[in-house]
Amino acid sequence: MVLTHRRAVLVMVAVTMMWATAGVVTRHLEYARSFEVTFWRSLFTVGSLCAILPFLSGREVFMKIRQGGRMLWMSGACWCVMFTAFMLALTMTTVANVLVTLSVGPLLTALFARVTIGHHIAVRTWIAIVVAGAGIAYMYGTEFSGGQLAGTLVAFAVPVAGAINWTITQRSNNQGGEKLDLLPAVLIGATLSTLVTLPLAFPFQATPRDVGLLAFLGLVQLAIPCALAVICARVLKAPEISLLALLEVIFGILLAWVGANEVPAPTVLTGGALVIGALVFNEALGWRERL
């Protein structure tokens, strides 16, 4: 699938809207909780990707998994952490807390790249990291007294795993061999998440309605948008992807507010504004420098 730049932007907007449905759908579950939520979503994601990936990449995508090297499986492990921690965090704290915490991913990636592969960090990025860190610290300090710190810390595992995943991808691509294909890595991650959470999901308590909602998340909220995002990344530059991905925070908080009456706390909005403002500032200046 080949996209023009304009279509890639529109597809990424649609991707963020699909990603943003996780919070509001989770709030309408009846009995499914914790690891069971993650298990069902990951299971349906595996089934969906097995149908979608051959259409996008041909049947050789499964050969890549069987023949994949260490880097591919390390990337898959990172996807597993991201898939699992995200859903667990949604069952432990508010949608706004989770999404704002996830938004620090690009800045955390810059730090990881600096430490592990020696990437230069511009002054504007250092400023953004400090401001975003202040926003997260403000949220953490407030949520500590509210008893939701654990959920926010679990959510923080997602951008950490994402930063490691990006570093693995860069190392693989810079070694001169075949570039790491993220589509089979996503399938590996969903499969590992299913296997890891299965024994922790017992006893199953999900109603048929719950299973239907989690099937929706597996297909529409995760499998389809992840596959489309990987395709868009072939056309769009990293700053464009980072800026467009911020729409998930806005859409997700609004959907949870309107669809589940989950009103974000003023402190979360303040901390979130600092984080998102810092990221927009950094990515927008970086985009201008590249034009």
C-alpha positions in Angstrom: 0.0 0.0 0.0 1.5 3.3 -1.1 0.1 6.6 0.2 0.7 10.2 -0.9 1.7 12.7 1.8 -1.8 14.2 2.0 -3.5 10.8 2.3 -0.9 9.7 4.9 -1.8 12.7 7.0 -5.5 11.9 6.7 -4.9 8.3 7.5 -2.9 9.2 10.6 -5.7 11.4 11.9 -8.1 8.5 11.5 -5.5 6.3 13.2 -5.4 8.6 16.3 -9.2 8.6 16.4 -9.2 4.7 16.4 -6.5 4.6 19.1 -8.5 7.1 21.2 -11.5 4.7 21.6 -9.7 2.5 24.1 -10.5 4.6 27.2 -14.2 5.2 26.6 -14.8 1.5 25.5 -13.0 0.2 28.6 -15.3 2.3 30.8 -18.3 0.5 29.5 -17.1 -3.0 30.4 -19.3 -4.9 32.8 -17.2 -7.4 34.6 -13.9 -7.9 32.7 -11.0 -6.3 34.7 -7.2 -6.1 34.8 -5.3 -8.9 33.0 -8.5 -10.3 31.5 -9.1 -7.1 29.6 -5.6 -7.2 28.2 -5.9 -10.9 27.3 -9.0 -10.6 25.3 -7.9 -7.5 23.4 -4.5 -9.0 22.6 -6.2 -12.3 21.5 -8.5 -10.5 19.1 -5.6 -8.4 17.9 -3.6 -11.5 17.0 -6.6 -12.9 15.0 -7.1 -9.6 13.2 -3.4 -9.1 12.3 -3.3 -12.7 10.9 -6.0 -11.6 8.5 -4.7 -8.1 7.8 -1.0 -8.5 7.4 -1.0 -10.9 4.5 -3.2 -8.4 2.6 -0.7 -5.6 3.4 2.7 -7.4 3.1 1.9 -10.8 1.5 2.2 -14.2 3.1 5.9 -13.8 3.4 5.2 -11.7 6.6 4.9 -15.1 8.4 8.2 -16.3 7.0 9.8 -13.1 8.4 8.6 -14.1 11.8 10.0 -17.7 11.6 13.3 -16.4 10.1 13.4 -13.3 12.3 16.6 -12.5 14.2 17.2 -11.3 17.7 16.2 -7.7 16.9 12.8 -8.6 15.6 11.9 -10.6 18.7 13.3 -7.8 21.0 11.0 -5.4 19.1 8.1 -7.8 19.6 8.8 -7.9 23.3 8.6 -4.1 23.4 5.3 -4.2 21.6 4.1 -6.8 24.2 5.0 -4.4 27.1 3.2 -1.5 25.4 0.0 -3.5 24.6 -0.1 -5.0 28.1 0.8 -1.9 30.2 -1.6 0.4 28.3 -4.7 -1.7 29.0 -3.7 -2.4 32.6 -3.1 1.3 33.2 -6.6 2.1 31.8 -8.1 -0.2 34.4 -6.1 1.5 37.2 -6.3 5.2 36.6 -8.1 7.8 34.5 -7.9 8.0 30.7 -6.4 11.5 30.9 -3.6 10.3 33.2 -2.7 7.4 30.8 -2.8 9.5 27.6 -0.8 12.4 29.0 1.8 10.0 30.3 2.0 8.3 26.9 2.6 11.6 25.2 6.1 12.0 26.7 7.2 9.1 24.4 9.0 11.3 21.7 11.0 13.2 24.4 11.9 10.0 26.2 13.0 8.5 22.9 15.4 11.4 22.4 17.0 10.7 25.8 17.3 7.0 25.1 18.8 7.7 21.6 21.4 10.1 23.2 22.5 7.5 25.8 22.5 4.4 23.7 23.4 5.4 20.1 24.8 8.9 20.7 22.2 10.9 18.9 22.6 14.7 19.3 19.9 16.4 21.3 19.2 20.0 20.3 18.8 22.7 22.9 15.1 23.1 22.1 14.6 19.4 22.9 16.4 19.7 26.3 14.1 22.6 27.1 11.1 20.5 26.1 12.3 17.6 28.2 12.6 19.8 31.3 9.2 21.3 30.8 7.5 18.0 30.1 9.2 16.5 33.1 7.8 19.3 35.3 4.3 18.6 33.9 4.6 14.9 34.7 6.1 15.5 38.1 3.2 17.9 38.9 0.7 15.2 37.8 2.5 12.5 39.8 2.6 14.6 43.0 -1.1 15.3 42.8 -2.1 11.8 41.9 0.0 10.3 44.7 -2.5 11.7 47.3 -5.3 10.5 45.1 -4.1 6.9 45.2 -3.8 6.6 41.4 0.0 6.8 41.2 0.4 3.1 40.5 -1.8 3.3 37.3 0.2 6.3 36.1 3.5 4.4 36.7 2.2 1.4 34.8 1.3 3.8 31.9 4.8 5.1 32.0 6.1 1.7 30.9 4.5 2.3 27.5 6.7 5.2 26.4 9.7 3.5 28.0 9.1 0.4 25.9 8.4 2.6 22.9 11.7 4.4 23.3 13.6 1.1 23.6 11.8 -0.2 20.5 12.8 2.8 18.5 16.4 2.4 19.6 16.3 -1.3 18.6 14.9 -0.3 15.2 17.6 2.3 14.6 20.4 -0.1 15.6 19.0 -2.8 13.3 18.7 -0.3 10.4 22.2 1.1 10.9 23.9 -2.3 10.9 23.7 -2.5 7.1 21.5 -5.5 6.9 17.8 -5.8 6.1 15.7 -3.2 7.8 13.6 -4.3 10.7 10.0 -4.8 9.6 7.6 -3.5 12.3 4.5 -5.3 11.0 5.6 -8.8 12.0 7.0 -7.3 15.2 3.6 -6.0 16.1 2.1 -9.5 15.6 4.8 -11.0 17.8 4.0 -8.4 20.5 0.3 -9.1 20.4 1.0 -12.9 20.6 3.4 -12.6 23.5 0.9 -10.3 25.3 -1.8 -12.9 24.9 0.4 -15.7 26.2 1.7 -13.7 29.2 -1.7 -12.5 30.3 -3.6 -15.8 29.8 -2.7 -17.4 33.2 -3.2 -14.1 34.9 -6.7 -13.6 33.4 -8.3 -16.5 35.4 -11.0 -16.8 36.5 -12.7 -15.3 33.4 -15.5 -12.9 34.3 -16.2 -11.2 31.0 -19.8 -11.2 29.8 -20.6 -11.7 26.1 -21.0 -7.9 25.9 -17.5 -7.4 27.4 -16.0 -9.9 24.9 -17.7 -8.0 22.0 -16.3 -4.7 23.2 -12.8 -6.1 23.6 -13.1 -7.7 20.1 -13.8 -4.2 18.8 -10.7 -2.9 20.6 -8.6 -5.7 19.2 -9.6 -5.1 15.6 -10.6 -1.4 15.4 -8.6 0.2 18.2 -5.3 -1.8 17.8 -4.8 -4.1 14.8 -6.1 -1.8 12.0 -4.5 1.5 13.3 -1.2 -0.1 14.2 -0.9 -1.6 10.7 -1.9 1.8 9.1 0.5 3.7 11.3 3.4 1.6 10.2 2.5 2.3 6.6 2.1 6.0 7.2 5.6 6.1 8.8 7.0 5.2 5.4 5.7 8.5 4.0 5.6 10.9 6.9 8.6 12.3 8.8 9.2 11.6 12.4 8.1 15.1 13.6 4.9 14.9 11.6 4.1 11.5 13.1 4.8 12.9 16.6 2.6 15.9 16.2 -0.3 14.0 14.6 -0.1 11.3 17.3 -0.9 14.0 19.9 -4.4 14.0 18.6 -4.9 10.7 20.4 -4.6 12.6 23.7 -7.2 15.1 22.7 -9.6 12.7 21.1 -9.2 10.2 24.0 -9.9 12.6 26.8 -12.9 14.1 24.9 -14.4 10.7 24.2 -14.0 9.6 27.8 -15.5 12.9 29.0 -18.5 12.8 26.6 -19.0 9.0 26.4 -18.2 7.9 30.0 -18.6 11.2 32.0 -15.0 10.9 33.1 -14.1 14.6 33.7 -10.3 15.2 33.8 -9.0 16.8 36.9 -7.7 20.4 36.6 -4.3 19.3 37.8 -4.1 16.7 35.0 -5.2 19.3 32.4 -2.4 21.6 33.7 0.3 19.0 33.7 -1.0 17.7 30.4 -0.8 21.2 28.9 2.8 21.5 29.9 3.7 18.1 28.4 1.8 18.6 25.1 2.9 22.2 24.8 6.6 21.2 25.2 6.2 18.4 22.6 4.5 20.7 20.1 7.2 23.4 20.6 10.0 20.9 20.1 8.5 19.1 17.1 7.3 22.2 15.4 10.7 23.9 15.6 12.3 20.6 14.4 10.0 20.5 11.5 10.8 24.1 10.5 14.5 23.3 10.6 14.1 20.4 8.2 12.1 22.5 5.6 
